[in-house]
Amino acid sequence: MNEEKLNISLRKFLKQVGVTSQREIEKAVRDAAEQGSLPSGGLAVSVRLECPALGLSHEIDGLLETD
């Protein structure tokens, strides 16, 4: 296994996930705010990471503060 190659490709993947996720969440929040349907008190969020070839399934939960 080439650990350097794995590390580089993993970082590229995580950067893509982070940038894309932030963009999509910000768009959804703006749309909800414009429509007057943005809930107060924060937004529950979750992400599921899966890699079937490794039998990996991991969920991360969080809260986005909007107030």
Summary of the structure (lengths in Angstrom):
residues: 67
radius of gyration: 16.0
end to end distance: 46.6
largest distance: 51.5
contacts: 120
relative contact order: 0.14
helix: 54%
strand: 27%
